[in-house]
């Protein structure tokens, strides 16, 4: 009962259960699973007090739509009066001065936030090993990574430490962990949810995403969070559909699968077979399924890394030890203060991406790399969206492999590590919505995910199709 929000809420509203009891249940679980290193901070007392306040609202009949839901938030979202670090030492001692719009909208509907969750530092990584607080373990197999960068947020849902989690998805950081932990991971269309209060990694890619047990929960959370916001000039002004009421399919579908993903050298044989099985299921169910080609697939990952590192280089300039966060005690003058603060405060992966981004933005290489990557991004987006003129959805594996071992990738094989994002970055580069849903397990019991992509702002259809497949 406790792990399903729908059942929990029904029990809370009819008096079988109190919000306080729900919070106490999750707090016990968090304590028992402490060794997984999922939460950086648990808001124990605050969550209990909020639960009691919501119990009173339920008694008065004034509760919000999310009364009874316990939520975890990735350590990149502002929550006023609470520490915020992006799992980095450079933000040591920093406290959020305001609450992110997406978080506030959930609070307004009576969600209970139970704590902030570990992640790859500044959301840069595909394994949760880049956190300055150490890696999170995958609850399915504790020798494996939970994915990244929202790995702890996915692990928290998978192992029953909260009903759902908010993560961020720049190139697959919600979907790939969802695949590795066996949960649902939704990346909405870029601009569907306000980014106000989300720590920036790459501003033209960053999207707040949802990790949950069910598609229904993801639809409800999206419905509450989405929509225009006076604090974010990039957010869409489009009307927000009632996603939670639009989860049924009304006709046979036209579904495509990308030939290059199935035939990719990097794809694990079990992941490939599970994807082919799902394609066969759709054919047998009477849907029109066709193979499509996407010759630009090999350029998607390089384009993504050139552009995101360039944007990261600019966005992370602000962390210099002057106004907030960590400042080196070893400074002798302003220049050494800057250099030492950033060298000591940022981890190796963040430094690597800042350096790479600074390089591609330098005067000598700007046109050769950054400008060219922007042009290729436009081509990728145009060709991806052109596929949806004939198709309702594209399906492909979420990740090329099941979860891999902690410590598998070091400095000498970083390219292989970056290939973990091979199938998720297309939706990010194109700005379209995508969802990862569980697609069975490997022979050794490791989760495998199936990814579905839809055209921009077609989250209602995407969620309905995902529910149909689960």
C-alpha positions in Angstrom: 0.0 0.0 0.0 2.7 2.5 1.0 4.7 2.4 -2.2 1.7 3.2 -4.5 0.6 6.8 -4.2 -2.9 6.0 -5.5 -3.5 3.4 -2.8 -1.8 5.5 -0.1 -3.9 8.5 -0.9 -7.1 6.5 -1.0 -6.3 5.1 2.5 -5.4 8.5 3.8 -8.5 10.1 2.5 -10.8 7.5 3.9 -9.1 7.5 7.3 -7.4 4.1 7.3 -4.0 5.8 7.4 -2.6 9.2 8.4 0.0 11.2 6.5 2.2 11.0 9.6 2.1 7.2 9.5 3.1 7.3 5.8 6.1 9.6 6.5 7.1 7.4 9.5 7.1 4.4 7.2 9.4 6.0 4.7 11.7 7.4 7.4 12.1 3.8 8.7 13.0 2.6 5.2 15.5 5.4 4.7 17.2 4.5 8.0 17.3 0.8 7.0 18.7 1.6 3.5 21.2 4.3 4.7 24.2 2.3 3.3 22.9 2.8 -0.3 23.9 6.5 0.1 20.7 7.8 -1.5 19.8 10.8 0.7 22.3 13.6 1.4 19.9 15.0 4.0 16.6 13.8 5.4 14.1 16.4 6.6 12.8 14.2 9.3 11.2 16.6 11.8 9.9 19.0 9.1 8.3 16.2 7.1 6.5 14.9 10.2 5.2 18.4 11.1 4.1 18.9 7.5 2.3 15.6 7.5 0.4 16.5 10.7 -0.6 19.8 9.1 -1.9 18.0 6.0 -3.8 15.5 8.2 -5.6 18.5 9.6 -6.4 19.8 6.2 -7.8 16.4 5.2 -10.0 16.5 8.3 -11.2 19.9 7.2 -11.7 18.9 3.6 -9.2 21.5 2.3 -6.4 19.2 1.2 -4.6 19.5 -2.2 -4.4 17.0 -5.0 -1.2 15.5 -3.8 -2.1 15.0 -0.2 -0.4 11.9 1.1 2.5 11.9 -1.5 6.0 11.8 -0.1 8.6 13.1 -2.6 12.4 13.2 -2.7 14.2 16.0 -4.7 17.6 15.8 -6.4 20.2 18.0 -4.9 20.0 20.5 -7.8 16.6 22.0 -7.0 16.1 25.0 -4.8 14.0 24.6 -1.6 14.1 27.7 0.4 15.9 27.5 3.8 17.4 24.2 3.0 21.0 23.4 2.0 21.7 23.0 -1.8 25.0 21.7 -3.1 24.6 19.9 -6.5 26.6 17.2 -4.7 29.7 19.5 -4.9 32.1 20.9 -2.3 32.0 24.2 -4.1 28.6 24.9 -2.6 29.5 23.9 0.9 27.4 25.9 3.4 25.1 27.3 0.8 21.4 27.5 1.6 18.6 28.1 -1.1 17.2 31.6 -1.0 14.0 30.7 -2.7 12.0 27.6 -3.8 12.0 26.3 -7.4 8.7 26.9 -9.3 8.2 23.2 -9.9 8.8 22.4 -6.3 6.5 25.2 -5.1 3.7 24.0 -7.3 3.9 20.5 -5.7 4.1 22.0 -2.2 0.9 24.0 -3.0 -0.9 20.7 -3.7 0.3 19.3 -0.3 3.2 17.1 -1.3 5.6 16.2 1.5 9.3 16.6 0.7 11.3 14.1 2.7 14.9 15.0 1.7 17.4 15.9 -0.9 19.1 13.1 -2.9 22.6 12.4 -4.1 23.6 12.9 -7.7 26.6 13.2 -10.0 28.2 16.6 -9.2 26.4 19.4 -11.0 24.4 16.6 -12.8 27.5 15.7 -14.9 27.7 11.9 -15.2 25.9 8.7 -16.0 26.6 6.6 -12.9 26.2 8.7 -9.7 30.0 8.0 -9.1 30.9 11.7 -9.6 29.3 12.9 -6.4 31.6 14.5 -3.9 29.6 12.5 -1.3 30.5 9.1 -2.8 28.5 6.9 -5.1 25.0 5.7 -4.6 24.5 1.9 -4.8 21.9 0.3 -7.1 19.3 -1.4 -4.8 18.7 -4.2 -7.3 22.4 -5.1 -7.2 24.6 -3.2 -4.8 27.7 -3.8 -6.9 26.2 -1.9 -9.8 25.6 1.8 -10.4 22.1 3.2 -10.3 22.8 5.4 -13.4 23.2 9.1 -13.5 23.0 11.8 -12.9 19.7 11.3 -11.1 20.7 7.9 -9.9 19.8 8.3 -6.2 16.4 9.7 -7.2 15.7 6.6 -9.2 17.1 4.3 -6.5 14.9 6.0 -3.9 11.8 5.2 -5.8 12.9 1.6 -6.7 13.7 0.7 -3.1 10.6 2.4 -1.5 12.1 5.5 0.2 9.5 7.8 -1.3 6.5 7.7 -3.7 8.3 9.6 -6.5 11.4 11.8 -7.0 12.2 15.0 -9.0 15.3 14.7 -11.0 16.9 16.7 -13.9 17.5 15.4 -17.4 20.1 17.2 -19.6 21.1 14.2 -21.8 19.3 11.3 -20.2 19.8 11.9 -16.5 16.3 10.8 -15.6 15.7 8.2 -18.2 19.0 6.2 -17.9 18.7 5.8 -14.1 15.1 4.8 -14.5 16.3 2.1 -16.9 19.0 1.0 -14.5 16.7 0.9 -11.4 13.5 -0.5 -13.1 11.2 2.5 -12.6 9.4 5.0 -14.8 11.5 8.1 -15.9 9.9 11.0 -17.8 11.7 13.8 -19.5 9.1 16.4 -20.8 9.5 18.6 -23.8 12.2 21.3 -23.2 10.3 24.4 -21.7 7.2 22.4 -20.6 8.3 22.8 -16.9 9.9 26.1 -15.6 13.6 25.8 -14.9 13.4 28.6 -12.3 15.3 27.2 -9.2 17.1 24.4 -11.1 20.9 24.7 -10.9 22.0 25.2 -14.4 24.3 22.7 -16.2 23.5 23.3 -19.9 20.6 25.8 -20.1 19.3 24.9 -23.5 19.1 21.2 -22.6 18.2 21.1 -18.8 14.8 19.8 -18.1 13.1 18.9 -14.7 12.0 15.2 -14.9 10.0 12.8 -12.9 10.9 9.3 -11.5 8.0 7.2 -10.3 6.5 3.7 -10.0 3.7 4.3 -12.4 2.8 6.4 -15.5 -0.3 7.7 -13.6 2.0 9.3 -10.9 4.2 10.9 -13.6 1.2 12.3 -15.4 -0.2 13.9 -12.3 3.1 15.4 -11.2 3.7 16.8 -14.7 0.2 18.3 -14.8 0.8 20.1 -11.5 4.3 21.4 -12.4 4.0 22.3 -16.1 2.9 25.7 -17.4 4.0 29.3 -17.8 6.0 31.1 -15.1 6.9 34.8 -14.8 10.3 33.9 -13.5 11.4 31.8 -16.6 11.4 33.6 -20.0 12.1 30.3 -21.8 9.1 28.4 -20.4 6.3 27.5 -22.9 3.1 29.5 -22.7 1.0 26.6 -24.0 -2.0 25.4 -22.1 -1.3 22.4 -19.8 -3.6 19.4 -20.7 -5.1 17.3 -18.0 -2.5 14.6 -18.5 -3.8 12.3 -15.7 -7.2 12.1 -17.4 -5.8 11.3 -20.9 -4.2 8.0 -20.4 -6.2 5.8 -22.8 -5.3 4.9 -26.4 -8.1 5.5 -28.9 -6.7 3.9 -32.2 -4.0 1.7 -33.6 -0.7 3.5 -33.7 2.2 4.1 -36.1 5.4 3.2 -34.3 8.9 3.4 -35.7 12.2 1.9 -34.4 15.5 3.3 -35.4 17.6 0.7 -37.3 20.9 2.2 -36.1 20.0 1.7 -32.4 19.2 -2.0 -32.9 22.3 -2.5 -35.0 24.6 -0.4 -32.8 28.0 -2.1 -31.9 27.6 -1.0 -28.3 24.2 -2.6 -27.6 24.1 -5.5 -25.2 22.5 -8.6 -26.7 19.9 -9.0 -24.0 18.9 -5.3 -24.3 18.6 -5.8 -28.1 16.4 -8.9 -27.7 14.1 -7.2 -25.1 13.6 -4.3 -27.6 12.9 -6.7 -30.5 10.4 -8.6 -28.3 8.5 -5.4 -27.6 8.5 -4.5 -31.3 7.0 -7.9 -32.1 4.4 -7.5 -29.3 3.2 -4.2 -31.0 3.0 -5.9 -34.4 0.9 -8.7 -33.0 -1.3 -6.2 -31.2 -2.3 -4.7 -34.6 -0.2 -1.6 -34.6 1.8 -0.4 -37.6 5.5 -0.8 -36.8 8.2 0.2 -39.3 12.0 0.4 -39.3 13.3 3.9 -39.9 16.9 5.1 -40.4 18.6 8.0 -38.7 22.0 8.5 -40.3 22.8 11.4 -38.0 22.8 9.2 -34.9 26.6 8.9 -34.8 26.8 12.8 -34.6 24.3 13.1 -31.8 26.6 12.4 -28.9 29.6 14.6 -30.1 27.1 17.4 -30.7 25.6 17.0 -27.2 29.0 17.0 -25.5 30.4 20.0 -27.4 27.3 22.2 -26.7 26.7 21.1 -23.1 30.3 21.6 -22.0 30.3 25.0 -23.6 27.2 26.0 -21.7 28.5 24.5 -18.5 31.7 26.5 -18.9 29.6 29.7 -18.9 27.1 28.6 -16.3 29.7 27.5 -13.7 31.7 30.7 -13.9 29.6 32.0 -11.0 31.2 29.5 -8.6 34.3 31.5 -7.7 34.4 31.7 -3.9 33.5 35.4 -3.9 29.8 35.6 -3.0 28.7 32.2 -1.7 29.8 28.6 -1.1 33.3 27.3 -0.6 36.3 29.6 -0.5 39.9 28.3 -0.2 41.7 29.1 3.1 45.0 29.2 1.2 44.4 32.3 -0.9 47.2 34.9 -1.0 45.6 37.3 -3.6 42.5 37.4 -5.8 43.9 35.3 -8.6 45.1 32.4 -6.3 41.7 32.6 -4.5 39.9 32.0 -7.8 42.2 29.3 -8.9 42.5 27.4 -5.6 38.8 27.7 -4.9 37.7 26.2 -8.2 40.5 23.5 -8.1 39.6 22.4 -4.6 35.8 22.8 -4.9 35.1 21.1 -8.2 35.6 17.4 -8.8 37.6 15.9 -11.7 34.6 15.4 -14.1 33.3 18.9 -13.6 36.7 20.4 -14.1 37.1 18.2 -17.3 33.8 19.5 -18.7 34.5 23.1 -17.9 37.9 22.9 -19.6 36.5 21.2 -22.6 33.7 23.8 -22.8 36.2 26.7 -22.4 38.3 25.2 -25.2 35.4 24.9 -27.7 34.3 28.5 -26.9 37.8 30.0 -27.4 38.3 32.4 -30.3 40.5 30.0 -32.3 38.0 27.1 -32.1 34.6 28.7 -31.7 33.5 28.3 -35.4 35.2 24.9 -35.8 33.4 23.4 -32.9 30.6 25.4 -31.2 29.1 27.0 -34.3 29.3 23.7 -36.3 27.7 21.8 -33.4 24.8 24.3 -33.3 24.2 23.7 -37.0 24.3 19.9 -36.6 21.9 20.2 -33.6 19.4 22.0 -35.8 19.7 19.2 -38.4 19.2 16.5 -35.8 16.2 18.3 -34.4 14.7 18.8 -37.9 15.2 15.2 -39.0 13.9 13.8 -35.7 10.8 15.9 -35.9 10.3 15.0 -39.6 10.0 11.3 -38.5 6.8 12.3 -36.5 5.1 13.4 -39.7 4.5 9.7 -40.4 4.9 8.2 -37.0 3.2 8.6 -33.6 6.2 7.4 -31.6 9.8 6.2 -31.9 10.9 3.3 -29.6 14.5 2.4 -28.8 16.4 1.0 -25.8 16.9 3.6 -23.0 20.5 2.5 -22.4 22.8 0.3 -24.5 23.5 -2.0 -21.5 22.0 -3.1 -18.1 23.6 -1.3 -15.1 27.3 -1.7 -15.0 29.7 -2.3 -12.1 30.8 0.5 -9.8 34.3 1.6 -10.7 34.2 0.0 -14.2 35.1 3.2 -16.0 38.2 5.2 -15.0 40.2 8.0 -16.6 41.5 5.7 -19.3 38.1 4.7 -20.8 36.0 7.8 -20.4 34.7 7.5 -24.0 33.0 4.2 -23.1 31.5 5.8 -20.1 30.0 8.7 -22.2 28.5 6.1 -24.5 26.0 5.2 -21.7 24.1 8.3 -23.0 24.1 7.0 -26.6 20.4 6.5 -26.9 19.0 9.2 -24.6 20.7 12.3 -26.1 18.7 12.4 -29.3 15.6 13.5 -27.4 17.6 16.1 -25.4 19.3 17.6 -28.5 15.9 17.7 -30.3 14.1 19.1 -27.2 11.3 16.5 -27.5 9.7 14.5 -24.7 10.8 10.9 -23.9 10.0 8.3 -21.3 11.8 5.2 -20.0 9.6 2.3 -18.8 10.7 -1.0 -17.4 11.2 -3.6 -20.1 12.0 -6.8 -18.2 15.3 -7.9 -16.8 18.5 -9.6 -17.9 19.2 -13.3 -17.1 21.0 -12.1 -14.0 18.0 -10.0 -12.9 19.3 -6.6 -13.8 16.7 -4.0 -15.0 16.4 -3.1 -18.7 14.5 0.0 -20.0 12.5 0.8 -23.1 12.5 4.4 -24.3 9.6 6.0 -26.1 10.0 9.4 -27.9 7.2 11.6 -29.2 6.9 14.9 -31.0 7.2 18.1 -28.9 4.4 18.8 -26.5 2.8 15.4 -27.1 3.2 14.3 -23.5 -0.4 13.2 -23.3 -0.1 10.7 -26.1 3.4 9.6 -24.8 2.1 8.9 -21.3 -1.0 7.0 -22.7 1.3 4.8 -24.9 3.7 4.2 -22.0 0.8 3.1 -19.7 -0.5 0.8 -22.5 2.9 -0.9 -22.7 3.4 -1.4 -19.0 
